[in-house]
C-alpha cells in the first residue's frame, strides 16, 4: 500500500500569520506592504505590475481614495 507523502513546506501552512485574514503561511511566501510594512499572505496584497510595488488591500483602498479626492 502506498504511503501518503507530506505536503511541500510552502503548502503546509506555516508559523507566520497574515495580519489581514489570519491565514497561516511560511515566511518565504510572506509579502510586506510598501506603505504600512504589515506582513501579509500572498492573497491579501496587490502587486503593481508597472512599478512592482506591493500594497495590502487596506492601503490600496486608502491610496485609491486619496487619488480620487
PDB file of N, H, CA, C and O in Angstrom:
ATOM      1  N   UNK A   1       0.838  -1.179   0.000  1.00  0.00           N
ATOM      2  CA  UNK A   1       0.000   0.000   0.000  1.00  0.00           C
ATOM      3  C   UNK A   1       0.886   1.246   0.000  1.00  0.00           C
ATOM      4  O   UNK A   1       1.890   1.303   0.710  1.00  0.00           O
ATOM      5  N   UNK A   2       0.512   2.223  -0.787  1.00  0.00           N
ATOM      6  H   UNK A   2      -0.304   2.177  -1.364  1.00  0.00           H
ATOM      7  CA  UNK A   2       1.290   3.451  -0.911  1.00  0.00           C
ATOM      8  C   UNK A   2       1.130   4.311   0.340  1.00  0.00           C
ATOM      9  O   UNK A   2       0.050   4.412   0.922  1.00  0.00           O
ATOM     10  N   UNK A   3       2.228   4.915   0.724  1.00  0.00           N
ATOM     11  H   UNK A   3       3.105   4.833   0.252  1.00  0.00           H
ATOM     12  CA  UNK A   3       2.159   5.829   1.869  1.00  0.00           C
ATOM     13  C   UNK A   3       1.934   7.244   1.364  1.00  0.00           C
ATOM     14  O   UNK A   3       2.398   7.620   0.288  1.00  0.00           O
ATOM     15  N   UNK A   4       1.224   8.007   2.148  1.00  0.00           N
ATOM     16  H   UNK A   4       0.846   7.702   3.023  1.00  0.00           H
ATOM     17  CA  UNK A   4       0.915   9.379   1.785  1.00  0.00           C
ATOM     18  C   UNK A   4       2.136  10.263   2.036  1.00  0.00           C
ATOM     19  O   UNK A   4       2.684  10.270   3.138  1.00  0.00           O
ATOM     20  N   UNK A   5       2.558  11.003   1.016  1.00  0.00           N
ATOM     21  H   UNK A   5       2.112  10.997   0.121  1.00  0.00           H
ATOM     22  CA  UNK A   5       3.696  11.902   1.153  1.00  0.00           C
ATOM     23  C   UNK A   5       3.250  13.183   1.859  1.00  0.00           C
ATOM     24  O   UNK A   5       2.126  13.646   1.667  1.00  0.00           O
ATOM     25  N   UNK A   6       4.137  13.747   2.674  1.00  0.00           N
ATOM     26  H   UNK A   6       5.050  13.371   2.830  1.00  0.00           H
ATOM     27  CA  UNK A   6       3.779  15.026   3.307  1.00  0.00           C
ATOM     28  C   UNK A   6       3.745  16.138   2.265  1.00  0.00           C
ATOM     29  O   UNK A   6       4.418  16.063   1.237  1.00  0.00           O
ATOM     30  N   UNK A   7       2.957  17.165   2.543  1.00  0.00           N
ATOM     31  H   UNK A   7       2.410  17.227   3.378  1.00  0.00           H
ATOM     32  CA  UNK A   7       2.878  18.314   1.649  1.00  0.00           C
ATOM     33  C   UNK A   7       4.206  19.055   1.618  1.00  0.00           C
ATOM     34  O   UNK A   7       4.942  19.040   2.605  1.00  0.00           O
ATOM     35  N   UNK A   8       4.527  19.707   0.498  1.00  0.00           N
ATOM     36  H   UNK A   8       3.930  19.719  -0.304  1.00  0.00           H
ATOM     37  CA  UNK A   8       5.714  20.560   0.479  1.00  0.00           C
ATOM     38  C   UNK A   8       5.559  21.669   1.523  1.00  0.00           C
ATOM     39  O   UNK A   8       4.444  22.075   1.849  1.00  0.00           O
ATOM     40  N   UNK A   9       6.683  22.148   2.037  1.00  0.00           N
ATOM     41  H   UNK A   9       7.589  21.818   1.772  1.00  0.00           H
ATOM     42  CA  UNK A   9       6.632  23.104   3.153  1.00  0.00           C
ATOM     43  C   UNK A   9       5.833  24.360   2.817  1.00  0.00           C
ATOM     44  O   UNK A   9       5.198  24.930   3.704  1.00  0.00           O
ATOM     45  N   UNK A  10       5.849  24.802   1.570  1.00  0.00           N
ATOM     46  H   UNK A  10       6.365  24.338   0.850  1.00  0.00           H
ATOM     47  CA  UNK A  10       5.156  26.051   1.213  1.00  0.00           C
ATOM     48  C   UNK A  10       3.645  25.880   1.111  1.00  0.00           C
ATOM     49  O   UNK A  10       2.918  26.871   1.046  1.00  0.00           O
ATOM     50  N   UNK A  11       3.161  24.639   1.097  1.00  0.00           N
ATOM     51  H   UNK A  11       3.751  23.833   1.150  1.00  0.00           H
ATOM     52  CA  UNK A  11       1.723  24.394   1.044  1.00  0.00           C
ATOM     53  C   UNK A  11       1.146  23.944   2.380  1.00  0.00           C
ATOM     54  O   UNK A  11      -0.068  23.794   2.512  1.00  0.00           O
ATOM     55  N   UNK A  12       1.991  23.731   3.354  1.00  0.00           N
ATOM     56  H   UNK A  12       2.978  23.852   3.247  1.00  0.00           H
ATOM     57  CA  UNK A  12       1.569  23.137   4.623  1.00  0.00           C
ATOM     58  C   UNK A  12       1.350  24.184   5.714  1.00  0.00           C
ATOM     59  O   UNK A  12       1.737  23.974   6.863  1.00  0.00           O
ATOM     60  N   UNK A  13       0.732  25.311   5.357  1.00  0.00           N
ATOM     61  H   UNK A  13       0.418  25.482   4.423  1.00  0.00           H
ATOM     62  CA  UNK A  13       0.510  26.350   6.361  1.00  0.00           C
ATOM     63  C   UNK A  13       1.836  26.946   6.760  1.00  0.00           C
ATOM     64  O   UNK A  13       2.635  27.297   5.892  1.00  0.00           O
ATOM     65  N   UNK A  14       2.089  27.069   8.011  1.00  0.00           N
ATOM     66  H   UNK A  14       1.440  26.784   8.716  1.00  0.00           H
ATOM     67  CA  UNK A  14       3.363  27.592   8.480  1.00  0.00           C
ATOM     68  C   UNK A  14       3.190  28.377   9.753  1.00  0.00           C
ATOM     69  O   UNK A  14       2.070  28.542  10.238  1.00  0.00           O
ATOM     70  N   UNK A  15       4.296  28.868  10.306  1.00  0.00           N
ATOM     71  H   UNK A  15       5.205  28.734   9.912  1.00  0.00           H
ATOM     72  CA  UNK A  15       4.231  29.570  11.585  1.00  0.00           C
ATOM     73  C   UNK A  15       3.822  31.036  11.478  1.00  0.00           C
ATOM     74  O   UNK A  15       3.451  31.637  12.486  1.00  0.00           O
ATOM     75  N   UNK A  16       3.879  31.624  10.290  1.00  0.00           N
ATOM     76  H   UNK A  16       4.181  31.136   9.471  1.00  0.00           H
ATOM     77  CA  UNK A  16       3.531  33.041  10.119  1.00  0.00           C
ATOM     78  C   UNK A  16       2.020  33.193   9.910  1.00  0.00           C
ATOM     79  O   UNK A  16       1.375  32.312   9.341  1.00  0.00           O
ATOM     80  N   UNK A  17       1.463  34.315  10.374  1.00  0.00           N
ATOM     81  H   UNK A  17       1.986  35.030  10.837  1.00  0.00           H
ATOM     82  CA  UNK A  17       0.030  34.571  10.238  1.00  0.00           C
ATOM     83  C   UNK A  17      -0.191  35.901   9.533  1.00  0.00           C
ATOM     84  O   UNK A  17       0.449  36.898   9.866  1.00  0.00           O
ATOM     85  N   UNK A  18      -1.090  35.916   8.565  1.00  0.00           N
ATOM     86  H   UNK A  18      -1.610  35.106   8.294  1.00  0.00           H
ATOM     87  CA  UNK A  18      -1.423  37.133   7.832  1.00  0.00           C
ATOM     88  C   UNK A  18      -2.146  38.100   8.764  1.00  0.00           C
ATOM     89  O   UNK A  18      -3.046  37.707   9.505  1.00  0.00           O
ATOM     90  N   UNK A  19      -1.746  39.362   8.719  1.00  0.00           N
ATOM     91  H   UNK A  19      -1.014  39.682   8.117  1.00  0.00           H
ATOM     92  CA  UNK A  19      -2.344  40.383   9.580  1.00  0.00           C
ATOM     93  C   UNK A  19      -3.778  40.720   9.181  1.00  0.00           C
ATOM     94  O   UNK A  19      -4.547  41.212  10.006  1.00  0.00           O
ATOM     95  N   UNK A  20      -4.143  40.462   7.933  1.00  0.00           N
ATOM     96  H   UNK A  20      -3.518  40.062   7.263  1.00  0.00           H
ATOM     97  CA  UNK A  20      -5.487  40.814   7.471  1.00  0.00           C
ATOM     98  C   UNK A  20      -6.481  39.661   7.579  1.00  0.00           C
ATOM     99  O   UNK A  20      -7.580  39.840   8.103  1.00  0.00           O
ATOM    100  N   UNK A  21      -6.107  38.481   7.088  1.00  0.00           N
ATOM    101  H   UNK A  21      -5.214  38.335   6.662  1.00  0.00           H
ATOM    102  CA  UNK A  21      -7.086  37.385   7.039  1.00  0.00           C
ATOM    103  C   UNK A  21      -6.829  36.280   8.058  1.00  0.00           C
ATOM    104  O   UNK A  21      -7.690  35.427   8.271  1.00  0.00           O
ATOM    105  N   UNK A  22      -5.653  36.286   8.691  1.00  0.00           N
ATOM    106  H   UNK A  22      -4.954  36.979   8.518  1.00  0.00           H
ATOM    107  CA  UNK A  22      -5.345  35.265   9.683  1.00  0.00           C
ATOM    108  C   UNK A  22      -4.866  33.953   9.084  1.00  0.00           C
ATOM    109  O   UNK A  22      -4.652  32.990   9.820  1.00  0.00           O
ATOM    110  N   UNK A  23      -4.692  33.888   7.771  1.00  0.00           N
ATOM    111  H   UNK A  23      -4.866  34.671   7.174  1.00  0.00           H
ATOM    112  CA  UNK A  23      -4.217  32.677   7.100  1.00  0.00           C
ATOM    113  C   UNK A  23      -2.786  32.400   7.513  1.00  0.00           C
ATOM    114  O   UNK A  23      -1.978  33.324   7.599  1.00  0.00           O
ATOM    115  N   UNK A  24      -2.459  31.138   7.770  1.00  0.00           N
ATOM    116  H   UNK A  24      -3.116  30.387   7.701  1.00  0.00           H
ATOM    117  CA  UNK A  24      -1.083  30.795   8.106  1.00  0.00           C
ATOM    118  C   UNK A  24      -0.294  30.520   6.834  1.00  0.00           C
ATOM    119  O   UNK A  24      -0.823  29.985   5.860  1.00  0.00           O
ATOM    120  N   UNK A  25       0.971  30.893   6.861  1.00  0.00           N
ATOM    121  H   UNK A  25       1.401  31.327   7.652  1.00  0.00           H
ATOM    122  CA  UNK A  25       1.840  30.703   5.704  1.00  0.00           C
ATOM    123  C   UNK A  25       3.285  30.642   6.157  1.00  0.00           C
ATOM    124  O   UNK A  25       3.610  31.017   7.284  1.00  0.00           O
ATOM    125  N   UNK A  26       4.151  30.168   5.272  1.00  0.00           N
ATOM    126  H   UNK A  26       3.887  29.864   4.357  1.00  0.00           H
ATOM    127  CA  UNK A  26       5.581  30.132   5.587  1.00  0.00           C
ATOM    128  C   UNK A  26       6.184  31.504   5.309  1.00  0.00           C
ATOM    129  O   UNK A  26       5.650  32.274   4.512  1.00  0.00           O
ATOM    130  N   UNK A  27       7.275  31.796   5.957  1.00  0.00           N
ATOM    131  H   UNK A  27       7.709  31.170   6.605  1.00  0.00           H
ATOM    132  CA  UNK A  27       7.925  33.093   5.827  1.00  0.00           C
ATOM    133  C   UNK A  27       8.296  33.390   4.372  1.00  0.00           C
ATOM    134  O   UNK A  27       8.211  34.538   3.935  1.00  0.00           O
ATOM    135  N   UNK A  28       8.702  32.372   3.628  1.00  0.00           N
ATOM    136  H   UNK A  28       8.771  31.440   3.984  1.00  0.00           H
ATOM    137  CA  UNK A  28       9.121  32.572   2.244  1.00  0.00           C
ATOM    138  C   UNK A  28       7.979  33.023   1.347  1.00  0.00           C
ATOM    139  O   UNK A  28       8.233  33.593   0.286  1.00  0.00           O
ATOM    140  N   UNK A  29       6.734  32.790   1.736  1.00  0.00           N
ATOM    141  H   UNK A  29       6.528  32.327   2.598  1.00  0.00           H
ATOM    142  CA  UNK A  29       5.571  33.190   0.937  1.00  0.00           C
ATOM    143  C   UNK A  29       4.975  34.514   1.422  1.00  0.00           C
ATOM    144  O   UNK A  29       3.998  35.000   0.853  1.00  0.00           O
ATOM    145  N   UNK A  30       5.551  35.086   2.453  1.00  0.00           N
ATOM    146  H   UNK A  30       6.344  34.691   2.916  1.00  0.00           H
ATOM    147  CA  UNK A  30       5.021  36.329   3.028  1.00  0.00           C
ATOM    148  C   UNK A  30       5.326  37.531   2.140  1.00  0.00           C
ATOM    149  O   UNK A  30       6.389  37.608   1.524  1.00  0.00           O
ATOM    150  N   UNK A  31       4.391  38.455   2.083  1.00  0.00           N
ATOM    151  H   UNK A  31       3.527  38.392   2.583  1.00  0.00           H
ATOM    152  CA  UNK A  31       4.575  39.730   1.377  1.00  0.00           C
ATOM    153  C   UNK A  31       4.380  40.841   2.390  1.00  0.00           C
ATOM    154  O   UNK A  31       3.505  40.751   3.252  1.00  0.00           O
ATOM    155  N   UNK A  32       5.192  41.892   2.294  1.00  0.00           N
ATOM    156  H   UNK A  32       5.902  41.965   1.594  1.00  0.00           H
ATOM    157  CA  UNK A  32       5.065  43.039   3.189  1.00  0.00           C
ATOM    158  C   UNK A  32       4.587  44.237   2.389  1.00  0.00           C
ATOM    159  O   UNK A  32       5.071  44.495   1.287  1.00  0.00           O
ATOM    160  N   UNK A  33       3.640  44.961   2.948  1.00  0.00           N
ATOM    161  H   UNK A  33       3.247  44.752   3.843  1.00  0.00           H
ATOM    162  CA  UNK A  33       3.073  46.136   2.296  1.00  0.00           C
ATOM    163  C   UNK A  33       4.115  47.260   2.263  1.00  0.00           C
ATOM    164  O   UNK A  33       4.788  47.524   3.260  1.00  0.00           O
ATOM    165  N   UNK A  34       4.237  47.911   1.114  1.00  0.00           N
ATOM    166  H   UNK A  34       3.691  47.697   0.304  1.00  0.00           H
ATOM    167  CA  UNK A  34       5.196  49.010   0.963  1.00  0.00           C
ATOM    168  C   UNK A  34       4.778  50.236   1.768  1.00  0.00           C
ATOM    169  O   UNK A  34       5.631  51.046   2.131  1.00  0.00           O
ATOM    170  N   UNK A  35       3.491  50.392   2.055  1.00  0.00           N
ATOM    171  H   UNK A  35       2.798  49.734   1.761  1.00  0.00           H
ATOM    172  CA  UNK A  35       3.001  51.574   2.766  1.00  0.00           C
ATOM    173  C   UNK A  35       3.036  51.399   4.285  1.00  0.00           C
ATOM    174  O   UNK A  35       3.513  52.283   4.997  1.00  0.00           O
ATOM    175  N   UNK A  36       2.537  50.270   4.787  1.00  0.00           N
ATOM    176  H   UNK A  36       2.149  49.552   4.209  1.00  0.00           H
ATOM    177  CA  UNK A  36       2.427  50.092   6.238  1.00  0.00           C
ATOM    178  C   UNK A  36       3.396  49.047   6.806  1.00  0.00           C
ATOM    179  O   UNK A  36       3.493  48.900   8.024  1.00  0.00           O
ATOM    180  N   UNK A  37       4.106  48.328   5.945  1.00  0.00           N
ATOM    181  H   UNK A  37       4.027  48.448   4.955  1.00  0.00           H
ATOM    182  CA  UNK A  37       5.085  47.307   6.330  1.00  0.00           C
ATOM    183  C   UNK A  37       4.466  46.165   7.126  1.00  0.00           C
ATOM    184  O   UNK A  37       5.159  45.505   7.899  1.00  0.00           O
ATOM    185  N   UNK A  38       3.189  45.927   6.948  1.00  0.00           N
ATOM    186  H   UNK A  38       2.625  46.463   6.320  1.00  0.00           H
ATOM    187  CA  UNK A  38       2.491  44.853   7.638  1.00  0.00           C
ATOM    188  C   UNK A  38       2.727  43.536   6.896  1.00  0.00           C
ATOM    189  O   UNK A  38       2.667  43.517   5.667  1.00  0.00           O
ATOM    190  N   UNK A  39       2.995  42.430   7.607  1.00  0.00           N
ATOM    191  H   UNK A  39       3.044  42.445   8.606  1.00  0.00           H
ATOM    192  CA  UNK A  39       3.171  41.138   6.940  1.00  0.00           C
ATOM    193  C   UNK A  39       1.820  40.573   6.510  1.00  0.00           C
ATOM    194  O   UNK A  39       0.868  40.551   7.291  1.00  0.00           O
ATOM    195  N   UNK A  40       1.747  40.121   5.266  1.00  0.00           N
ATOM    196  H   UNK A  40       2.520  40.139   4.632  1.00  0.00           H
ATOM    197  CA  UNK A  40       0.500  39.586   4.716  1.00  0.00           C
ATOM    198  C   UNK A  40       0.777  38.322   3.927  1.00  0.00           C
ATOM    199  O   UNK A  40       1.911  38.066   3.522  1.00  0.00           O
ATOM    200  N   UNK A  41      -0.268  37.534   3.711  1.00  0.00           N
ATOM    201  H   UNK A  41      -1.189  37.742   4.040  1.00  0.00           H
ATOM    202  CA  UNK A  41      -0.142  36.381   2.824  1.00  0.00           C
ATOM    203  C   UNK A  41      -0.257  36.875   1.378  1.00  0.00           C
ATOM    204  O   UNK A  41      -0.621  38.026   1.139  1.00  0.00           O
ATOM    205  N   UNK A  42       0.046  36.024   0.447  1.00  0.00           N
ATOM    206  H   UNK A  42       0.341  35.089   0.642  1.00  0.00           H
ATOM    207  CA  UNK A  42       0.040  36.433  -0.963  1.00  0.00           C
ATOM    208  C   UNK A  42      -1.352  36.757  -1.485  1.00  0.00           C
ATOM    209  O   UNK A  42      -1.482  37.358  -2.551  1.00  0.00           O
ATOM    210  N   UNK A  43      -2.391  36.371  -0.757  1.00  0.00           N
ATOM    211  H   UNK A  43      -2.285  35.882   0.109  1.00  0.00           H
ATOM    212  CA  UNK A  43      -3.759  36.620  -1.197  1.00  0.00           C
ATOM    213  C   UNK A  43      -4.286  37.996  -0.770  1.00  0.00           C
ATOM    214  O   UNK A  43      -5.285  38.475  -1.308  1.00  0.00           O
ATOM    215  N   UNK A  44      -3.622  38.620   0.185  1.00  0.00           N
ATOM    216  H   UNK A  44      -2.811  38.231   0.622  1.00  0.00           H
ATOM    217  CA  UNK A  44      -4.102  39.888   0.730  1.00  0.00           C
ATOM    218  C   UNK A  44      -3.304  41.094   0.255  1.00  0.00           C
ATOM    219  O   UNK A  44      -3.379  42.164   0.858  1.00  0.00           O
ATOM    220  N   UNK A  45      -2.548  40.931  -0.812  1.00  0.00           N
ATOM    221  H   UNK A  45      -2.487  40.061  -1.302  1.00  0.00           H
ATOM    222  CA  UNK A  45      -1.782  42.046  -1.367  1.00  0.00           C
ATOM    223  C   UNK A  45      -2.056  42.166  -2.861  1.00  0.00           C
ATOM    224  O   UNK A  45      -2.495  41.218  -3.512  1.00  0.00           O
ATOM    225  N   UNK A  46      -1.785  43.350  -3.381  1.00  0.00           N
ATOM    226  H   UNK A  46      -1.428  44.120  -2.852  1.00  0.00           H
ATOM    227  CA  UNK A  46      -1.865  43.605  -4.819  1.00  0.00           C
ATOM    228  C   UNK A  46      -0.502  44.133  -5.255  1.00  0.00           C
ATOM    229  O   UNK A  46       0.064  45.025  -4.622  1.00  0.00           O
ATOM    230  N   UNK A  47       0.013  43.572  -6.338  1.00  0.00           N
ATOM    231  H   UNK A  47      -0.447  42.848  -6.852  1.00  0.00           H
ATOM    232  CA  UNK A  47       1.303  43.991  -6.863  1.00  0.00           C
ATOM    233  C   UNK A  47       1.059  44.838  -8.107  1.00  0.00           C
ATOM    234  O   UNK A  47       0.402  44.394  -9.049  1.00  0.00           O
ATOM    235  N   UNK A  48       1.588  46.052  -8.106  1.00  0.00           N
ATOM    236  H   UNK A  48       2.121  46.412  -7.341  1.00  0.00           H
ATOM    237  CA  UNK A  48       1.502  46.923  -9.275  1.00  0.00           C
ATOM    238  C   UNK A  48       2.491  46.376 -10.301  1.00  0.00           C
ATOM    239  O   UNK A  48       3.696  46.360 -10.052  1.00  0.00           O
ATOM    240  N   UNK A  49       1.993  45.931 -11.442  1.00  0.00           N
ATOM    241  H   UNK A  49       1.013  45.944 -11.644  1.00  0.00           H
ATOM    242  CA  UNK A  49       2.857  45.293 -12.441  1.00  0.00           C
ATOM    243  C   UNK A  49       3.845  46.260 -13.074  1.00  0.00           C
ATOM    244  O   UNK A  49       4.896  45.834 -13.554  1.00  0.00           O
ATOM    245  N   UNK A  50       3.539  47.537 -13.085  1.00  0.00           N
ATOM    246  H   UNK A  50       2.685  47.883 -12.695  1.00  0.00           H
ATOM    247  CA  UNK A  50       4.451  48.515 -13.684  1.00  0.00           C
ATOM    248  C   UNK A  50       5.601  48.869 -12.752  1.00  0.00           C
ATOM    249  O   UNK A  50       6.750  48.954 -13.185  1.00  0.00           O
ATOM    250  N   UNK A  51       5.298  49.076 -11.472  1.00  0.00           N
ATOM    251  H   UNK A  51       4.365  49.007 -11.120  1.00  0.00           H
ATOM    252  CA  UNK A  51       6.321  49.530 -10.529  1.00  0.00           C
ATOM    253  C   UNK A  51       6.847  48.418  -9.628  1.00  0.00           C
ATOM    254  O   UNK A  51       7.927  48.550  -9.052  1.00  0.00           O
ATOM    255  N   UNK A  52       6.096  47.320  -9.499  1.00  0.00           N
ATOM    256  H   UNK A  52       5.219  47.212  -9.967  1.00  0.00           H
ATOM    257  CA  UNK A  52       6.485  46.240  -8.605  1.00  0.00           C
ATOM    258  C   UNK A  52       6.122  46.505  -7.155  1.00  0.00           C
ATOM    259  O   UNK A  52       6.448  45.705  -6.277  1.00  0.00           O
ATOM    260  N   UNK A  53       5.443  47.629  -6.891  1.00  0.00           N
ATOM    261  H   UNK A  53       5.179  48.279  -7.604  1.00  0.00           H
ATOM    262  CA  UNK A  53       5.065  47.982  -5.523  1.00  0.00           C
ATOM    263  C   UNK A  53       3.995  47.028  -5.007  1.00  0.00           C
ATOM    264  O   UNK A  53       3.044  46.700  -5.716  1.00  0.00           O
ATOM    265  N   UNK A  54       4.165  46.589  -3.764  1.00  0.00           N
ATOM    266  H   UNK A  54       4.938  46.856  -3.188  1.00  0.00           H
ATOM    267  CA  UNK A  54       3.237  45.672  -3.112  1.00  0.00           C
ATOM    268  C   UNK A  54       2.447  46.443  -2.066  1.00  0.00           C
ATOM    269  O   UNK A  54       3.033  47.044  -1.165  1.00  0.00           O
ATOM    270  N   UNK A  55       1.113  46.432  -2.178  1.00  0.00           N
ATOM    271  H   UNK A  55       0.638  45.944  -2.910  1.00  0.00           H
ATOM    272  CA  UNK A  55       0.253  47.099  -1.197  1.00  0.00           C
ATOM    273  C   UNK A  55      -0.789  46.122  -0.683  1.00  0.00           C
ATOM    274  O   UNK A  55      -1.342  45.329  -1.445  1.00  0.00           O
ATOM    275  N   UNK A  56      -1.056  46.187   0.633  1.00  0.00           N
ATOM    276  H   UNK A  56      -0.607  46.832   1.252  1.00  0.00           H
ATOM    277  CA  UNK A  56      -2.147  45.385   1.186  1.00  0.00           C
ATOM    278  C   UNK A  56      -3.466  46.003   0.722  1.00  0.00           C
ATOM    279  O   UNK A  56      -3.492  47.138   0.246  1.00  0.00           O
ATOM    280  N   UNK A  57      -4.535  45.267   0.861  1.00  0.00           N
ATOM    281  H   UNK A  57      -4.513  44.345   1.249  1.00  0.00           H
ATOM    282  CA  UNK A  57      -5.826  45.726   0.364  1.00  0.00           C
ATOM    283  C   UNK A  57      -6.288  47.012   1.061  1.00  0.00           C
ATOM    284  O   UNK A  57      -6.898  47.873   0.427  1.00  0.00           O
ATOM    285  N   UNK A  58      -6.002  47.145   2.355  1.00  0.00           N
ATOM    286  H   UNK A  58      -5.506  46.445   2.870  1.00  0.00           H
ATOM    287  CA  UNK A  58      -6.409  48.349   3.082  1.00  0.00           C
ATOM    288  C   UNK A  58      -5.665  49.583   2.577  1.00  0.00           C
ATOM    289  O   UNK A  58      -6.280  50.630   2.373  1.00  0.00           O
ATOM    290  N   UNK A  59      -4.359  49.477   2.374  1.00  0.00           N
ATOM    291  H   UNK A  59      -3.859  48.627   2.540  1.00  0.00           H
ATOM    292  CA  UNK A  59      -3.575  50.617   1.884  1.00  0.00           C
ATOM    293  C   UNK A  59      -3.912  50.924   0.431  1.00  0.00           C
ATOM    294  O   UNK A  59      -3.880  52.082   0.015  1.00  0.00           O
ATOM    295  N   UNK A  60      -4.233  49.894  -0.338  1.00  0.00           N
ATOM    296  H   UNK A  60      -4.259  48.953   0.000  1.00  0.00           H
ATOM    297  CA  UNK A  60      -4.629  50.104  -1.735  1.00  0.00           C
ATOM    298  C   UNK A  60      -5.924  50.899  -1.800  1.00  0.00           C
ATOM    299  O   UNK A  60      -6.059  51.802  -2.625  1.00  0.00           O
ATOM    300  N   UNK A  61      -6.886  50.567  -0.928  1.00  0.00           N
ATOM    301  H   UNK A  61      -6.777  49.834  -0.257  1.00  0.00           H
ATOM    302  CA  UNK A  61      -8.156  51.314  -0.876  1.00  0.00           C
ATOM    303  C   UNK A  61      -7.906  52.757  -0.443  1.00  0.00           C
ATOM    304  O   UNK A  61      -8.501  53.682  -0.995  1.00  0.00           O
ATOM    305  N   UNK A  62      -7.032  52.952   0.537  1.00  0.00           N
ATOM    306  H   UNK A  62      -6.549  52.200   0.985  1.00  0.00           H
ATOM    307  CA  UNK A  62      -6.727  54.302   1.024  1.00  0.00           C
ATOM    308  C   UNK A  62      -6.048  55.110  -0.088  1.00  0.00           C
ATOM    309  O   UNK A  62      -6.355  56.288  -0.270  1.00  0.00           O
ATOM    310  N   UNK A  63      -5.145  54.494  -0.818  1.00  0.00           N
ATOM    311  H   UNK A  63      -4.896  53.537  -0.670  1.00  0.00           H
ATOM    312  CA  UNK A  63      -4.456  55.188  -1.919  1.00  0.00           C
ATOM    313  C   UNK A  63      -5.437  55.542  -3.023  1.00  0.00           C
ATOM    314  O   UNK A  63      -5.334  56.619  -3.610  1.00  0.00           O
ATOM    315  N   UNK A  64      -6.391  54.659  -3.321  1.00  0.00           N
ATOM    316  H   UNK A  64      -6.475  53.784  -2.843  1.00  0.00           H
ATOM    317  CA  UNK A  64      -7.404  54.930  -4.325  1.00  0.00           C
ATOM    318  C   UNK A  64      -8.313  56.045  -3.919  1.00  0.00           C
ATOM    319  O   UNK A  64      -8.742  56.829  -4.766  1.00  0.00           O
ATOM    320  N   UNK A  65      -8.631  56.148  -2.617  1.00  0.00           N
ATOM    321  H   UNK A  65      -8.282  55.511  -1.929  1.00  0.00           H
ATOM    322  CA  UNK A  65      -9.485  57.205  -2.098  1.00  0.00           C
ATOM    323  C   UNK A  65      -8.772  58.547  -2.201  1.00  0.00           C
ATOM    324  O   UNK A  65      -9.390  59.554  -2.547  1.00  0.00           O
ATOM    325  N   UNK A  66      -7.468  58.567  -1.902  1.00  0.00           N
ATOM    326  H   UNK A  66      -6.966  57.748  -1.622  1.00  0.00           H
ATOM    327  CA  UNK A  66      -6.695  59.811  -1.973  1.00  0.00           C
ATOM    328  C   UNK A  66      -6.559  60.289  -3.394  1.00  0.00           C
ATOM    329  O   UNK A  66      -6.597  61.495  -3.639  1.00  0.00           O
ATOM    330  N   UNK A  67      -6.400  59.370  -4.358  1.00  0.00           N
ATOM    331  H   UNK A  67      -6.369  58.390  -4.159  1.00  0.00           H
ATOM    332  CA  UNK A  67      -6.266  59.746  -5.752  1.00  0.00           C
ATOM    333  C   UNK A  67      -7.573  60.323  -6.311  1.00  0.00           C
ATOM    334  O   UNK A  67      -7.550  61.211  -7.164  1.00  0.00           O
ATOM    335  N   UNK A  68      -8.700  59.815  -5.830  1.00  0.00           N
ATOM    336  H   UNK A  68      -8.719  59.093  -5.138  1.00  0.00           H
ATOM    337  CA  UNK A  68      -9.998  60.256  -6.322  1.00  0.00           C
ATOM    338  C   UNK A  68     -10.484  61.542  -5.645  1.00  0.00           C
ATOM    339  O   UNK A  68     -11.446  62.155  -6.108  1.00  0.00           O
ATOM    340  N   UNK A  69      -9.835  61.953  -4.564  1.00  0.00           N
ATOM    341  H   UNK A  69      -9.053  61.455  -4.188  1.00  0.00           H
ATOM    342  CA  UNK A  69     -10.280  63.152  -3.826  1.00  0.00           C
ATOM    343  C   UNK A  69      -9.890  64.417  -4.550  1.00  0.00           C
ATOM    344  O   UNK A  69     -10.182  65.515  -4.076  1.00  0.00           O
TER     345      UNK A  69
END
